[in-house]
């Protein structure tokens, strides 16, 4: 079974984020804002743990941020290539227990 490119990009992003998430995390909410030119991004990471605690965290390096930014830009370009509008903000919800990923997009 072939997986769509957009799903592959989301899975790649989720794996990278979970690598540096806090221990015991059950859910991560990743928010990204990318400028229209696609050369500047702002990322925010929030989490919930199995014990009910929650908070925010940062990536462990600029290299990791770039590793997330690259597939995120590819995801956005794929959407445009399929006739979709250019999205400027995204929210990715990652369930660390089940592996389920969902995404919401904002276009303006």
C-alpha positions as semicolon CSV with decimal commas, in nm:
position;residue;x (nm);y (nm);z (nm)
1;X;0,000;0,000;0,000
2;X;0,137;0,339;-0,098
3;X;0,132;0,620;0,154
4;X;0,069;0,971;0,026
5;X;0,365;1,207;0,036
6;X;0,191;1,441;0,280
7;X;0,149;1,155;0,529
8;X;0,514;1,055;0,488
9;X;0,622;1,412;0,569
10;X;0,401;1,423;0,878
11;X;0,535;1,090;1,001
12;X;0,891;1,213;0,953
13;X;0,818;1,532;1,149
14;X;0,645;1,342;1,430
15;X;0,936;1,099;1,470
16;X;1,185;1,384;1,497
17;X;0,973;1,570;1,753
18;X;0,919;1,263;1,969
19;X;1,297;1,205;1,978
20;X;1,349;1,518;2,192
21;X;1,016;1,526;2,376
22;X;1,013;1,495;2,756
23;X;1,019;1,145;2,905
24;X;0,670;1,008;2,970
25;X;0,499;1,226;2,711
26;X;0,162;1,099;2,587
27;X;0,072;1,381;2,349
28;X;0,261;1,659;2,173
29;X;0,105;1,963;2,010
30;X;0,343;2,117;1,758
31;X;0,259;2,459;1,617
32;X;0,445;2,606;1,321
33;X;0,421;2,941;1,149
34;X;0,601;2,978;0,817
35;X;0,624;3,304;0,626
36;X;0,487;3,306;0,268
37;X;0,838;3,294;0,121
38;X;0,910;2,975;0,319
39;X;1,242;3,087;0,461
40;X;1,145;3,177;0,820
41;X;0,957;2,964;1,071
42;X;0,851;2,979;1,435
43;X;0,791;2,654;1,623
44;X;0,618;2,586;1,956
45;X;0,602;2,252;2,135
46;X;0,351;2,168;2,409
47;X;0,305;1,831;2,576
48;X;0,086;1,625;2,804
49;X;0,220;1,330;3,003
50;X;0,053;1,008;3,112
51;X;0,058;1,134;3,473
52;X;-0,150;1,441;3,379
53;X;0,134;1,693;3,385
54;X;0,178;1,931;3,093
55;X;0,405;2,207;2,975
56;X;0,621;2,320;2,688
57;X;0,967;2,232;2,565
58;X;1,224;2,338;2,309
59;X;1,422;2,140;2,057
60;X;1,770;2,033;2,159
61;X;1,949;2,206;1,870
62;X;1,916;2,430;1,566
63;X;1,997;2,125;1,354
64;X;1,686;1,949;1,484
65;X;1,479;2,257;1,401
66;X;1,614;2,244;1,045
67;X;1,538;1,869;1,029
68;X;1,176;1,953;1,113
69;X;1,157;2,263;0,892
70;X;1,268;2,077;0,576
71;X;0,987;1,815;0,567
72;X;0,738;2,079;0,681
73;X;0,828;2,292;0,378
74;X;0,804;1,981;0,158
75;X;0,456;1,914;0,301
76;X;0,346;2,267;0,220
77;X;0,491;2,249;-0,134
78;X;0,314;1,917;-0,190
79;X;-0,019;2,073;-0,094
80;X;0,039;2,361;-0,338
81;X;0,135;2,114;-0,613
82;X;-0,202;1,945;-0,558
83;X;-0,392;2,271;-0,613
84;X;-0,431;2,365;-0,247
85;X;-0,372;2,715;-0,115
86;X;-0,045;2,800;0,059
87;X;-0,089;2,742;0,430
88;X;0,090;2,973;0,675
89;X;0,027;2,799;1,007
90;X;-0,010;2,438;1,110
91;X;-0,090;2,250;1,427
92;X;0,023;1,891;1,448
93;X;-0,115;1,669;1,724
94;X;0,094;1,360;1,793
95;X;-0,034;1,081;2,018
96;X;0,285;0,917;2,140
97;X;0,099;0,610;2,272
98;X;-0,096;0,520;1,958
99;X;0,116;0,690;1,692
100;X;-0,190;0,878;1,564
101;X;-0,113;1,211;1,397
102;X;-0,358;1,485;1,301
103;X;-0,299;1,823;1,144
104;X;-0,493;2,147;1,123
105;X;-0,392;2,418;0,877
106;X;-0,448;2,793;0,868
107;X;-0,429;2,972;0,537
108;X;-0,427;3,342;0,633
